[in-house]
């Protein structure tokens, strides 16, 4: 079940919740390093690496302002950081995929290469 911690500017979602969101109008952003993204990613995910953060921030214009954004990394830690950074830039309606791409793959969900 989606979890909203009042101290965080984002909502944590599990693999099934994220997949359900992705059936609608949502932007998926993979913040992993390029080699990780190339090894397999959530279908349709935009690649904006969080490292370095300054590079991530310079690509602010690529983030959706009119729909929810689901951030994805390997396990859910870097994507949580990306949610925090996006919130600091004024974005709302942010979601973090708990378990990240690893959890996505373990759940048997499709990946693109």
C-alpha positions in Angstrom: 0.0 0.0 0.0 1.3 3.5 -0.9 3.0 5.1 2.1 3.1 8.8 2.7 5.5 9.9 5.5 4.6 13.4 6.5 8.3 14.3 6.7 8.9 13.3 3.1 7.8 15.2 0.0 7.0 12.0 -1.8 4.9 8.9 -1.6 6.5 5.4 -1.5 4.9 2.9 -3.8 5.6 -0.8 -4.3 6.1 -2.6 -7.6 2.4 -3.4 -8.2 1.3 0.1 -7.3 3.9 1.6 -9.6 2.8 -0.7 -12.4 -0.8 0.3 -11.9 0.2 4.0 -12.0 2.2 3.4 -15.2 -1.0 2.2 -17.0 -2.1 5.9 -16.8 -0.5 9.2 -17.5 2.7 9.2 -15.4 6.3 10.0 -16.1 8.9 7.4 -15.0 12.4 8.6 -14.4 15.3 6.2 -13.9 18.1 7.9 -11.9 20.7 5.1 -12.0 24.1 5.4 -13.7 24.2 4.9 -17.5 25.6 1.3 -17.3 22.8 0.3 -14.9 20.1 1.8 -17.1 21.6 0.1 -20.2 21.4 -3.3 -18.4 17.6 -3.0 -18.2 15.1 -0.5 -17.1 11.4 0.0 -16.5 9.7 0.3 -20.0 9.5 3.9 -21.1 11.6 5.3 -18.3 13.4 8.6 -19.0 17.1 8.4 -18.0 18.3 11.3 -15.8 21.2 10.1 -13.6 21.1 11.5 -10.1 25.0 11.5 -10.0 26.1 14.2 -10.1 23.1 16.0 -8.5 24.1 19.2 -10.4 23.6 17.3 -13.7 20.2 16.1 -12.5 19.2 19.6 -11.6 20.3 21.0 -15.0 17.8 18.7 -16.6 14.8 20.1 -14.6 13.1 21.0 -17.9 12.6 17.4 -18.8 10.6 16.6 -15.7 6.8 16.7 -16.0 4.9 19.4 -14.4 1.4 18.2 -15.4 1.5 14.6 -14.1 2.9 12.4 -11.4 6.5 11.4 -11.5 7.7 8.0 -10.4 11.5 7.9 -9.7 13.3 4.6 -9.9 16.9 3.5 -9.1 18.3 0.1 -8.2 16.8 -0.3 -4.7 15.0 2.9 -3.8 17.6 5.0 -2.1 18.9 7.2 -5.0 15.3 7.6 -6.3 14.3 8.9 -2.8 17.1 11.4 -3.1 15.8 12.4 -6.5 12.4 12.9 -5.1 13.9 15.2 -2.4 15.8 17.2 -5.1 12.8 17.4 -7.3 10.7 18.7 -4.4 13.3 21.3 -3.6 12.9 22.5 -7.2 9.2 22.9 -6.8 7.9 19.6 -8.2 4.9 17.9 -6.5 3.1 14.6 -7.0 6.3 12.6 -6.6 6.6 8.9 -6.0 9.5 6.6 -5.1 9.5 3.0 -6.3 10.4 1.0 -3.2 12.7 -1.9 -4.1 13.7 -0.1 -7.3 14.6 -1.9 -10.5 15.8 -4.9 -8.5 12.3 -5.3 -7.0 10.7 -4.7 -10.4 12.8 -7.5 -12.0 12.3 -9.9 -9.1 8.5 -9.4 -9.4 8.7 -10.5 -13.1 7.8 -7.2 -14.5 9.0 -6.3 -18.1 12.2 -4.4 -18.8 13.6 -2.6 -21.8 17.3 -2.7 -22.9 
